[in-house]
Amino acid sequence: MSAELILTADAIERLLHAEFVAHIGYVDRRGLPCIVPISYAYDGLALYGYSMLGAKIENMSANPNVCAEVDRIRNAADWCSVFVRGTFEHLHGEYAVDAVERISARMSVAAIAVGAPAEAARTFVDRNRGVGIAYRILITEKSGRSSVPLEDMPV
């Protein structure tokens, strides 16, 4: 059985840029931990998200200390995982527009790459015709582990 590998800073950056789904962890108003998946875009400093107003946004607004995990899993023996901690922030005006454009572009590229239907290229907010809240998680800490070197994992 091989030991886990610590990902280098470069490998962490490559995985965060390559993937588009993260699991966000936050504490709700009752003090209970919650984890939810999001589509995201990454710029080297922050994860950008776009969501309809609901429990996730309300709870992260109340307690902005959050974490996220991004994974690439081929099977139970071949996986890479990056963990980040950061601060949740609402985005407004041109910053919100920029975030939504980043996420939309990322989802479009990902949908095309895997041959997904056109609907997969649209954001959840757009598909549900809701009012969206753009946000970012300004990253304060990053770490990563892997069962195999990242270059051995398929994109």
N, C-alpha and C positions, 0 to 999 in steps of 0.2 A: 504494500500500500504506500503510495507516495504522499509526501507532506504537501500542505497548501503552500502556494507561492505568494509572496507579497508583490503586488503590482507596482511597477515603477510609476513615477509621476507621468511619464510619457504614455504609458499603457493606460493609466486612468483617464487621461485626456482623450485618447483615441476611442475608448469605450464610451465615454460620455458624449462625444461628438457623433459616434456611429449609431447609437441606439435612439429610440424615440418614445419608449414607454418606461416610466419610473413608477415606483411605489412610494408614496409620500406617507410619512408617519407624523402624527401630531397628537396632542392631548386635547380631548374635548372638555366642555365646560363642567362636566361631572368629575373630571380628573382621570377619565379612562383613556387608554391608548387606542388609537385608530390607525388603520392603514388603508389607503385607497390608491388605485392605479390612476395615472394621468398620462396624457401625451405631452411631450415637452420639446423645447428647443434649447440649445446650450450655446453660450457664447464665450466660454472660458472662465467666466466669473459667476454666472447665475444660470439656474434652470428657469425657463419661462413657461407659464401655463395659462390656460384660458378655460374658464368654467362658468356654469350658470351659478347664480347665487344659491347657496344651500348650506348644509351643515359643515362641509369641508371648509368653505370660505369663511363662514362665521366663526368657526372654532380656531382656524389659523389666524384670523384677525384678533381674536381674544388672547391667544397665546402664540406669538409669532416665532417661537423657537421650534423649528421643525427639522426633520431629517428625510432623506430619500435614499432609495436603493435602485440601482440600475444593474440588470443582469443580462448575460448572454449564456444560454444554457443549450448545449447540444445533447447531453444526456446526463445521467446521474454521476458519471465519472469525469465529464468534461464541461467545466463551467468557469465563468469569470463573474465577479460581482464587485461593484463600486458602491461605497457608502459615503454619503455627504451629510453634513450638518450645516444649517444656515438659518437665515432670518426671512420670514415671509413678508412681502411688501405688496400692497395694491399698486397698480400702475394706472396712470391717468394720461389723457391727452395723447400727444405724439408718442410717448413711451408705451402706452397701451396699444396703439395702432401698430407700432414696430413689433411688439411682442406677438400680436395676432398674426401679422405677416410672416414672422419667423416660424411660428408653429404651423401655419397653413402650408408654407413652402416645404417644411420638413415632412409633414404628413403626405403631401403630394408625391414627393420623391420616394418615400417609403412605400406608398401604395403602388406606384409604377414598378418599383424594383421587385416586388413579389407578385405582380400581376393581379392585385386586388381589384375589386369593382370600384368604379368611380366614386361611389358613396364613401369609401374608406379614406379618400383624400380630403374629405370635408371634416371640419371640427365637430365635436359633439354638440356644441352650442349652435352651430349652423344647421346641423341635421335636425335639431329639435326646435329651430326657430325661436330660440330664447334670447334673453338679454345676457350678454357675457360680461364677466369680470376678468380682466387681464391682471396677472400677477407675476412676480418673480420670487425666487428663493435665492437670495444673495449668499453664496457659499462661503463658509468660514473654515471648513475642515473637510478633507477628502482622504479616503483610504480605499484600498482594494485588495482583494485576494482572488486566487485562481487555482484551479486544480491542474491546469496546464498553461504553458506560456500563451499569452494573448494571440501572438502571431500564428499559433496552431489552431485557433478557433475560427470557424467559418464566419464570414460577415453576414 
